[in-house]
Amino acid sequence: MNRELIRTICPGPVVPAAKNYEDFQRALTHSPAPGVIILFADINSLPGLLAEAKQHGKKLLVHFDLMEGIGRDKAGVKCLARMGVTALITTKSQLVKAARDEGLIVVQRLFLVDTEALHNAIKMVKNLKPDAVEVLPASVPEWVFARLARDTGLPILAGGLVNAAEDVAKALANGAVAVSASRRELW
């Protein structure tokens, strides 16, 4: 079920990635995307952000690794789930299972800097079974997207180093279902 839900939150082409509260407000009011990635927040501000997102009919994808004031462990994941977070993004493989156990949508963020990183990422993703993966940078070659899709069967988001509409178009053409971008002009 969550694999289909990720496509409803991140249907493409661009999912806004808010770096601050002003970006968040802009994403809520000026982006057609049903989801917003939160790259800022802390344990105190998150409940208010969740309430605002709900008022605008948006879902939040919280980048858990960037959250302040909450442990990056099972208890922290449980706390986010109880607050009403829909999805989390993390580079921390140990959090994927905990988040899935709490019913959260999980996006495993992968930094693919070379072929060995790709091989290790595929093994990890097959073992952990997140709902989707986010590949960084978005400019990785087409064959990388094809290999990830073939070997994992998961939706692939692309992010990082997205500066222009051409970057978005290239990532989508290469096989990403959506692109996360912090540049407001791309939303």
FENFENCOR-V67956 format. One record per residue. N is the residue number from 0. RES is the residue in one letter. PHI is phi in whole degrees, 0 to 359 (* if undefined). Layout:
BEGIN
n:res:phi
N:RES:PHI
N:RES:PHI
END
This chain:
BEGIN
n:res:phi
0:M:*
1:N:297
2:R:296
3:E:285
4:L:295
5:I:300
6:R:289
7:T:280
8:I:277
9:C:237
10:P:282
11:G:91
12:P:280
13:V:233
14:V:254
15:P:296
16:A:244
17:A:275
18:K:270
19:N:204
20:Y:295
21:E:297
22:D:299
23:F:301
24:Q:300
25:R:296
26:A:296
27:L:295
28:T:259
29:H:234
30:S:246
31:P:283
32:A:297
33:P:282
34:G:230
35:V:228
36:I:273
37:I:259
38:L:256
39:F:219
40:A:133
41:D:216
42:I:300
43:N:275
44:S:273
45:L:300
46:P:303
47:G:294
48:L:296
49:L:298
50:A:295
51:E:296
52:A:300
53:K:298
54:Q:300
55:H:261
56:G:69
57:K:248
58:K:257
59:L:258
60:L:250
61:V:270
62:H:281
63:F:300
64:D:295
65:L:260
66:M:291
67:E:253
68:G:81
69:I:220
70:G:291
71:R:270
72:D:211
73:K:301
74:A:295
75:G:296
76:V:297
77:K:299
78:C:299
79:L:297
80:A:298
81:R:293
82:M:288
83:G:108
84:V:296
85:T:275
86:A:213
87:L:226
88:I:247
89:T:208
90:T:265
91:K:276
92:S:298
93:Q:292
94:L:269
95:V:298
96:K:297
97:A:300
98:A:292
99:R:297
100:D:298
101:E:271
102:G:83
103:L:277
104:I:284
105:V:236
106:V:249
107:Q:274
108:R:273
109:L:237
110:F:263
111:L:254
112:V:259
113:D:198
114:T:296
115:E:296
116:A:298
117:L:297
118:H:300
119:N:295
120:A:296
121:I:298
122:K:300
123:M:297
124:V:296
125:K:299
126:N:285
127:L:275
128:K:58
129:P:291
130:D:276
131:A:199
132:V:235
133:E:244
134:V:265
135:L:235
136:P:281
137:A:295
138:S:271
139:V:299
140:P:297
141:E:304
142:W:297
143:V:292
144:F:300
145:A:298
146:R:295
147:L:298
148:A:297
149:R:296
150:D:279
151:T:247
152:G:71
153:L:256
154:P:295
155:I:241
156:L:262
157:A:236
158:G:202
159:G:85
160:L:61
161:V:262
162:N:242
163:A:216
164:A:303
165:E:296
166:D:295
167:V:296
168:A:300
169:K:295
170:A:297
171:L:294
172:A:296
173:N:281
174:G:125
175:A:288
176:V:279
177:A:197
178:V:235
179:S:270
180:A:216
181:S:264
182:R:283
183:R:304
184:E:300
185:L:268
186:W:285
END
